[in-house]
Amino acid sequence: MIPNGYTQDDTDRRLDWLREKTGVEIDPTLENNPEELKGIIENHIGYMKVPMAIAGPLLIDGDYAKGEFYVPLCTLEGTLALSMTRGMVATRRCGGIHVTHVKQELSRAPVFIFDDVKSVAKFSDWVTKHFKSIKRVADKTSNYGKLLRIDQYPIQNYLILDFVLDTGNAAGQNMVTLAAKMACDYIKNQTGANFLLESGFNSDKKASARNMIMGRGHSVIVETTITNPVIRRILKADTSEMAMLQRVGPTITRLAGTEGCHLHISNALTAIYLATGQDTACVAENSIGHYQTEPTDNGVKFRLTLPTITIGTVGGGTRLLPQKQNLKLLGCDQGKFAARKLAEIIGASALALEISLFSAIASDTFTQAHMTYGR
């Protein structure tokens, strides 16, 4: 178990414990020099230190993440680290969490504007016929990004071109912007059609039905089965209580108009994003998903679909020394598919946290836990 307590000695014991478990020496004093912050922040005046915790062990059987992980979290919310750890321990006792990486697609969606709808149809045909030449222009803008396709959405006298790219290990927000800009300049030069680079359709940093259905960034599906004895002993809940919450929750969530059905995906994402140098504003679009339980003969199956995880392991905040250190802790600091591995770890961690809160609400221990650890 992770050593507990709030003294400096307790923190030192945790660091020693983590080094023994992972072989990674965490230096909590790391800090970048101001001259290294270009492209990350302007008008820099200092650093705001956010407390960091560790959660684990997290056992994953994924397409890219396999084995045991200890997950760094930056948060100001008491109970979060303990709750996630509880979910991780429960799933580990039952064989771990299975993760499927569905796809990796990031898009930018310019809109072309015409005088009449006939022109829209003609222009659409031109784009379809000239995809290869457009792709050549877009792909020249990056060593990593590759244009996968251009999805077309006509509405009124407008045509939205959703440029969908594989961004490699980068989160890719700037990458897709540049690729779309150069491609649209080329299209305008060839056709004379005018455009606005950002139509809003790709829902960058906004929750949307578009992103729920089609995904943006990495899409993962996560699943685990927890046995009745572990549910009772670790999660302090009962399967009948869980079944009632599963019946009630989706109905009332839908009444509220929430995109997807889950409890608090944003808590897991924000804590891990801060710890690993991600753009935390992306939580606005990433914290949509579907959480579901299903009874089995000897327990409960838990599933979570996260259609949009906009993260990377190179560029941006991942250049910062503490965040780079945390990526190394997760084994996501290098490798062709490091970002996909990180996406799977994030998905599994989010499911662990969902399971723990779901159990606390079902067993009516939610308030007690927050009064004990969150004050």
N, C-alpha and C positions, 0 to 999 in steps of 0.2 A: 504493500500500500504506500501511497505518497505520504511522506512525513507531514504532519500537520502542525499548527501553531503559528503565532504571529510575531515572534521575536526574531532578531537578526540571526541568532543561532539556528532557529527553525528554517529560515531562508537558506542559510549555508548548508544545512543538512539536506534540504531539497535539491540544491545544486549538486552536491556530492552524489546523491541518489540518482539524479538524472544522468550524470556523467557515467556512473556505473552501468546504468541501463542502456544507454545509447552510444557511449563512447565520444559524445560531443561535449566539449567544455563550454558552457554558456558564460560569457563575460557580460555582466549587467551594466558595465560602465562604458560600453562602446558608444561613440558619438562621432558623427561626421564633421569635418572642417567646413566652414561656411562656403569656401570656394568650390566645394563638391556638390553644392545644392542647386546649381543651374539646371533649369528644366523641371525642378521639383517645387520650388517656392520663390516668390519675389518678396522684397522688403523684409528679409529675414532679420529677426531680432533675438532669437534664442530657441530653446527647446521646451516643450511641455511634456513632462514625463507622465506616462500612463502606466499604472500598475500592470504587471504581467504575471500570469499564472501558468500552470501546466495541468493538462487533463490527460488521463490515460490509465492503463494501457488500452489502446484502440486496436482491435484485431480486424484486419480487412482482407477480403479476398476479392480483388477488383481486376479490371483489365490491365491497369497500369500500377496501382498501389496494392502491394501484397506484403503481409506480415504485420508486425506490431509497431504502432506509432505512439509517440507522446506529443500532444498537440499544444502549442503555445497559444495563449489567449490574452488579449489586452482588453480589460473591461473595468467599469466602475460599478458593476452590479453584483452585489453580494448574492451568493447561492449559485451563480451561473457556473463557475468552475467545478464546484462540488456536484451540481446537478448533472453536468455533462459527464463528469467522471463516473457517476453512478450509472448512467446509461451505458457508458463504455464497458464498465465492469460486468454489468448484467449481460450484455451481448457477447462479451468474451467468454463468459461461463458457458455459453450455448453455441460456441463455434464461430463467433464473430459476425461481421456484416459483409454481405455480398453487394458489390457495386458494378453496375454496367455503365460504361461511358458511351452515350448514345451518339453524340456528334459534337463538333466544334465549329460554329459558324457565327461570325460577327458581321454586322451590316451597317451601311450608311445608305440613306434613302433620299436622294435628290428628287425633285419634281420638275418636269418639263411642262411648259405652259403654252397653249395654242389658242388660236382664235375660234376654232370650231372643232367638232368631234370627229369630222372626217380626217382632219390632219393628225389627230391622235392615232387613229388606226393605221394610217400610212407610216407614221414615225415608228410605231410599235413593230411593224414588219421590218423596217430598216434595221432596228436594233437587233432583232432576232437573227437576221441574215448576216450581220457584221459582228457577231459576238466574238469571234476569234481575234479580229483586229482590235476590238475594245479591250479584250483580255490582255493582249500584248502590251498595250499602253499602261493598263492598271498594274500588271505584274512587274513592270520596270521600276516602279516607285519603291519597292521593298525587296530586301534579300530573303525575307521570311514569309510575307503575305502572298497568298495565291487566290485569285478570283475564281470562285467555284461556279457561280451562275449570276444572272441578273433576273430577279423576279419582277414581273410587270403588273401594275395595278392601275387600270384606268378609272378615273372618276370625273364626271363632268367633262370639261375641256382640258383636263390635266392628265399626265401620265407619270406615276411614281415608278422610278427605277430603283429597286432595292438591291444594291451591290453587296453580295454575300461572299465573304472571304474566310479562308482558313488562315489564322494569324500566328500559327506556330506556338512558341512559348511566350509570346507577348500577349498582354491583354488586348492591345490592338486598336484602341479608340482613335489615336492619331493616325495609325497605319491605314485604317479603312477610310478616314477622312481624306487623306492625301490621294489614295488610289481612286476614290470616287471623283475627286476634284479634277485630276488629270484626265480621267476617262471622259468626264462630262465636257471638259474643254475640247477634247478631241471630237466628241459627238457634235458639239455646237459648231466647230470648224467645218465639219463634213456636211452638216444638215442645215445650219442656220437657226436651229431651235434654241430658245432661251430656257434657262433653268435657275432654280434656287437649290443650293447645295444641301440644305437641311429642310426636309418637309415635315419632320416630326413623326413620320410613319415608323421609323425604326425604334421609337420609344426609348431613346438613350436616357438612362437614369429616371425612367418613369415606368410604373407598373402598367401593364396593358394586356388586353386579350390577345393581341398579336404575339407578344412574347411568351405568353402562357401556351399558346398553341404551337408556335413555330420555333421557339427557343431563340436565345441570343447569347453568344459566348459558348460556354460548355454546357451540355445537357447530360445529367446523370440520373439514374434510377437506383435506389438503394433499398435493400431488403434484409430482414433478419427474423428469426423465430426464437422466442424466449419461452422456456418451459414454465409450467405452473409453479414448481418449487422455487425457481429463481425469481419469478414474479412476486411470490409471497415473501421470500427471504430478503432479496435485494431491493426490489421496488416497493415493498410494503403495500401491495395492492392485491385485488382479487379480480379474476377474469370476468365475473358478472358485473362488477363496477365498471370495468373497462368497456364491456359490451354496451352498457347504458350510455356512457359518454360518447361512444362511436355512433350510436343512434341519434343522439340529440345534437351533437356538435355540428355536423355538416348542414343540417337543416337551418339552424340559427345563424351559422356563418353565411349561408346563402341569403338569408333574410337581410343581413347587414350589408350585402352587396360586395363582400370580400372577393378578390380574385384568388381562386384556389381555396383550399381548405387545409389549414394547419394551425399551430399554436403560436410559435414565435421563431420562425426560421431566421429572422433578422438578428436575433441575439447571437446565434452561433456565427453567422456570416460576419457581422461587425467585429466581433472579438478576434476572429482569425484574420480578417482583412487588415486590421490595425497591426497585428503581430507580424504579418508577412509582406507588408508594403503595398497593399492593394488600394485602389481608389474606392474609399468607403462610400462615396456618394452612389456608387453602383448598387448598393444594398437596396436602394429605392426600387430598382427594377428586378434585382435578383431575389428578393424575399417574397416571391410568389411560388407556389408549388402545391402539390397534392399529398396529404398525409392520410394513411388509412390503416386500420387494423382488421385482422381476419382471424376468427377462432380456429384452432387446430385441435386434434384429438388430445394433445397434452400440453397446450399452451396457447400462445397468440403470435401470429405473424404480423410484423410491422413493415410498412412500405412508405417510401417517400420519393416523389418525383420532383426534381429541381430542373426546370427547363432552361434556366438562364443563370449561368455563373460566369461573370465577366472578370476573369482573373488572369494573371501572368506570372512568370518567374524570371523575366528579364525586363529591364526598363523601368521607368517611373520610380516609385518608392521601394522597389526591390533592390535598388542600388544602395540604399541606406545600410550601414554596417549592422545595426541590431536586427533589421528585417532579413538581411542576407544570412545572418547567423541562424535565424529561425528556419529559413528555407533549408539550410544545411541540416538542421536538426530533423526535419521531415524527409530528408533525402530528395528534396525538390530543387536543389541549387544547380543541378546540371542534368544533362540527358536530353535526347531528342523530344521525349514526351513528358518532360517535367511538369508542364502546366496541366496536362491531363491527369497526371498522378495527383497533383495538388487539388484539382477539382474533385477527384474521388475521395480524398481525405476530408475535404470540406463537406461533401455530401454525407459521408458516414458520420462525421461529428455532429452535423445538424440533426440526423436521425436519432443519435444517442441522446441529444438534448431534448428533442421532441418526446421521446419515450419516457424520459424521467419526469418532465412536466405533466405529460398525459397521465402518468401513474399518480402523481401528487394530487392532481385535480380529481381524478376518479376516486381516490382513497380519502379525500378531504384532509390531506396533510399539507396542502399548498401554503396556506396562511402560516401554519406552524413553522414550516421551513424558512419562510422569509422573516418571521419574527426572530428566529434563532440565529440565522446567518446573514440576513440582509439589513441589519440595523447596527 
